């Protein structure tokens, strides 16, 4: 099932909906509730509404350096301590919203990613159990300003600026991961295009690993890493991140004036 959050008009209340073809059907109830109800009589043409980020995450957890390049061999074993980092929910924007470059910089990087959305509380679970705790998936752009990374390797400031976590356009609950391609078009030119077979840490491993350090809850979002090809973007650029079976997340880039 494909979910979206939307507004009928800019100033109207946020609604939850299910996408069926070119229509959005309003959903009554919480996204993670088992008692959601589709209100068939409340339907809207998909091209007539304003799509928002498909959820407001509880936490956003990213993983670093999780893909090998085409033709490269994967490491023979997983790292003892994988690179994970947090991004704040204040960084979240939706489809069509502007990515803002901080005033002190001239460019920032795009990083197209498959985002995993937790649907159940997970604590100290096995890797083989991880899929049972996933609610669905969406497209993410892990926007990054590496110029703001600390020399000793701390990434927080460079990952956490406002607008640095575009999400959307939809949440897909039934995704064939074997068919997924994670891609990015920068000003219409293809820059990223990879299957999940080039991922170093599988999604199930990441969920299990994190659940042994922290309790994962419904609404937690895990960014599963970005394939080779991420580049810098500047004022006036357009970036389109995509995941097969979910959709395309489009955002413009603007320069902050202050």
C-alpha positions as MATLAB code, in Angstrom:
seq = 'XXXXXXXXXXXXXXXXXXXXXXXXXXXXXXXXXXXXXXXXXXXXXXXXXXXXXXXXXXXXXXXXXXXXXXXXXXXXXXXXXXXXXXXXXXXXXXXXXXXXXXXXXXXXXXXXXXXXXXXXXXXXXXXXXXXXXXXXXXXXXXXXXXXXXXXXXXXXXXXXXXXXXXXXXXXXXXXXXXXXXXXXXXXXXXXXXXXXXXXXXXXXXXXXXXXXXXXXXXXXXXXXXXXXXXXXXXXXXXXXXXXXXXXXXXXXXXXXXX';
ca = [
       0.000    0.000    0.000;
       1.223    3.489   -0.832;
       0.616    6.269    1.730;
       0.985   10.030    1.434;
       0.418   13.090    3.583;
      -1.162   15.965    1.728;
      -3.067   19.224    1.858;
      -5.959   20.147   -0.420;
      -4.619   23.705   -0.386;
      -1.671   25.475    1.225;
      -3.516   26.624    4.360;
      -5.702   23.530    4.752;
      -5.138   20.854    7.455;
      -2.782   17.946    6.808;
      -4.471   14.715    5.692;
      -3.306   11.118    5.411;
      -4.170    9.254    2.240;
      -3.721    6.072    0.229;
      -2.582    6.378   -3.373;
      -4.453    4.300   -5.935;
      -3.535    5.156   -9.500;
      -4.109    8.870  -10.018;
      -6.279    9.240   -6.915;
      -5.711    9.877   -3.223;
      -8.245    8.406   -0.811;
      -8.368    9.961    2.639;
      -7.429    7.730    5.565;
      -8.907    8.142    9.024;
      -6.575    7.252   11.891;
      -2.882    7.182   12.695;
      -0.375    5.941   10.102;
       0.866    3.142   12.359;
      -2.516    2.147   13.782;
      -4.046   -1.191   12.819;
      -7.465    0.509   12.919;
      -6.989    2.889   10.003;
     -10.009    3.342    7.759;
     -10.010    4.366    4.101;
     -12.797    6.839    3.378;
     -13.590    6.028   -0.252;
     -16.013    8.930   -0.655;
     -13.231   11.415    0.203;
     -11.014   11.144   -2.862;
      -8.827   13.722   -4.599;
      -6.975   13.775   -7.933;
      -3.307   13.250   -7.131;
      -2.273   16.186   -9.306;
      -4.586   18.568   -7.419;
      -3.096   18.296   -3.932;
       0.090   19.476   -2.243;
       2.174   16.509   -1.130;
       4.045   16.859    2.156;
       6.787   14.731    3.705;
       4.990   11.366    4.117;
       5.638   11.331    7.873;
       7.268   13.396   10.580;
       9.867   10.948   11.889;
      10.421   10.208   15.548;
      14.177    9.908   14.935;
      16.298    9.908   11.777;
      19.324    7.611   11.874;
      21.794    7.554    8.994;
      24.562    5.133    8.111;
      27.792    6.258    6.469;
      29.820    4.690    3.657;
      27.437    1.792    3.067;
      27.861    1.143   -0.670;
      30.751   -0.077   -2.754;
      31.157    1.313   -6.238;
      30.312   -0.709   -9.361;
      32.927   -3.406   -9.841;
      34.371   -2.970   -6.356;
      34.555   -5.895   -3.926;
      32.660   -5.721   -0.667;
      34.638   -5.960    2.586;
      35.142   -9.525    3.763;
      33.451   -8.734    7.081;
      31.243   -6.055    8.581;
      32.978   -3.266   10.521;
      33.121   -3.806   14.278;
      31.608   -0.348   14.818;
      29.568    0.860   11.817;
      29.279    4.607   11.180;
      25.856    5.799   12.339;
      24.670    9.359   12.910;
      21.497   11.243   13.836;
      19.726   13.918   11.830;
      17.159   16.183   13.542;
      13.499   16.177   12.545;
      13.827   19.956   12.059;
      15.750   19.120    8.866;
      12.752   17.362    7.260;
      11.119   18.850    4.168;
       8.784   17.307    1.614;
       8.534   17.068   -2.175;
       8.822   20.379   -3.980;
      10.269   22.263   -1.017;
      13.574   24.098   -1.286;
      16.884   22.764   -0.014;
      18.619   25.797    1.485;
      22.402   26.152    1.261;
      23.767   27.831    4.433;
      24.919   31.408    3.792;
      28.584   30.615    4.487;
      28.694   27.916    1.780;
      28.313   27.853   -1.995;
      27.344   24.217   -2.472;
      26.125   21.084   -0.683;
      25.992   17.401   -1.649;
      22.965   15.330   -2.574;
      22.808   11.698   -1.443;
      19.854    9.648   -2.730;
      18.869    6.893   -0.308;
      16.276    4.261    0.476;
      14.749    5.168    3.835;
      13.372    2.427    6.090;
      10.450    3.271    8.381;
       9.987    1.294   11.564;
       6.466    0.161   12.395;
       6.900   -1.656   15.705;
       8.998   -1.302   18.847;
      12.254   -3.192   18.388;
      14.706   -3.964   21.168;
      17.526   -6.491   20.905;
      15.982   -8.293   17.946;
      17.675  -10.831   15.685;
      18.612  -10.023   12.107;
      16.182  -12.697   10.909;
      13.337  -10.907   12.723;
      14.039   -7.421   11.402;
      11.640   -7.442    8.430;
       8.719   -8.026   10.783;
       9.376   -4.619   12.373;
       9.446   -2.582    9.152;
       6.351   -0.536    8.285;
       7.513    0.636    4.881;
       9.984    2.586    2.819;
      10.342    6.042    1.317;
      12.849    8.061   -0.714;
      15.346   10.244    1.133;
      17.980   12.787    0.210;
      20.653   12.866    2.896;
      21.810   16.382    2.054;
      25.303   16.958    3.395;
      27.744   19.840    3.848;
      31.078   18.009    4.317;
      32.763   21.402    4.643;
      31.200   21.521    8.131;
      32.505   18.133    9.277;
      34.833   18.296   12.254;
      38.450   17.334   11.424;
      38.223   14.451   13.906;
      35.307   12.962   12.005;
      32.193   14.339   13.708;
      29.456   14.768   11.102;
      26.545   16.276   13.031;
      26.734   19.917   11.919;
      27.305   18.986    8.284;
      24.290   16.653    8.294;
      21.835   18.597   10.453;
      21.122   21.933    8.784;
      17.489   22.924    8.222;
      16.097   21.395    4.976;
      18.831   18.722    4.866;
      16.413   15.747    5.104;
      13.970   15.738    2.176;
      11.599   12.746    2.364;
       8.868   11.498    0.055;
       6.799   11.491   -1.961;
       5.175    8.312   -0.619;
       5.588    5.474    1.855;
       5.408    2.073    0.174;
       4.630   -0.820    2.516;
       5.076   -3.594   -0.050;
       8.427   -3.115   -1.760;
      10.409   -5.753   -3.646;
      13.915   -4.968   -2.426;
      15.485   -7.257   -5.044;
      14.130   -4.964   -7.782;
      15.019   -1.649   -6.162;
      17.276    0.880   -7.872;
      18.370    3.947   -5.932;
      19.021    6.834   -8.277;
      19.523   10.578   -8.630;
      19.208   13.030  -11.514;
      21.079   16.300  -11.023;
      19.668   18.948  -13.360;
      18.311   16.090  -15.456;
      21.636   14.241  -15.704;
      21.922   10.782  -14.130;
      24.449   10.652  -11.301;
      23.426    7.726   -9.076;
      21.898    4.402  -10.085;
      22.464    1.318   -7.962;
      20.808   -1.828   -6.739;
      20.906   -2.850   -3.108;
      23.368   -5.626   -3.958;
      26.159   -3.034   -3.614;
      25.114   -2.260   -0.039;
      27.703   -3.322    2.565;
      25.470   -3.583    5.633;
      22.083   -5.114    4.754;
      18.952   -3.421    6.075;
      18.147   -6.302    8.409;
      21.627   -6.152    9.940;
      21.380   -2.411   10.536;
      18.023   -2.739   12.287;
      19.241   -5.584   14.490;
      22.504   -3.796   15.310;
      20.759   -0.554   16.246;
      18.130   -2.381   18.313;
      20.889   -3.689   20.561;
      22.036   -0.138   21.324;
      18.707    1.708   21.433;
      15.015    0.917   21.358;
      13.612    1.595   17.900;
      10.015    2.826   17.805;
       7.304    3.294   15.165;
       8.170    6.345   13.108;
      11.929    5.967   13.426;
      13.553    6.375    9.999;
      16.801    4.654    9.039;
      18.666    6.052    6.034;
      20.318    3.004    4.481;
      23.221    4.692    2.716;
      23.906    6.376   -0.607;
      25.375    4.781   -3.737;
      28.403    6.068   -5.613;
      27.883    9.188   -7.701;
      26.779   11.777   -5.141;
      27.947   15.258   -6.130;
      27.697   18.880   -5.091;
      24.752   21.085   -6.050;
      24.402   24.854   -5.994;
      21.837   27.643   -6.097;
      19.244   27.102   -8.842;
      19.900   23.378   -9.272;
      17.220   20.689   -9.209;
      17.752   17.259   -7.683;
      15.511   14.244   -8.295;
      16.081   11.254   -5.998;
      14.244    8.063   -6.829;
      13.647    4.533   -5.599;
      12.038    1.958   -7.862;
       8.518    1.155   -6.695;
       8.156    4.284   -4.547;
       8.548    7.381   -6.708;
      10.612   10.484   -7.346;
      11.514   13.107   -4.740;
      12.140   16.475   -6.444;
      13.605   19.528   -4.731;
      15.134   22.803   -5.865;
      18.265   24.267   -4.307;
      18.441   27.876   -3.131;
      21.134   29.947   -1.463;
      20.396   31.393    1.955;
      20.710   35.162    2.066;
      21.562   35.309    5.777;
];
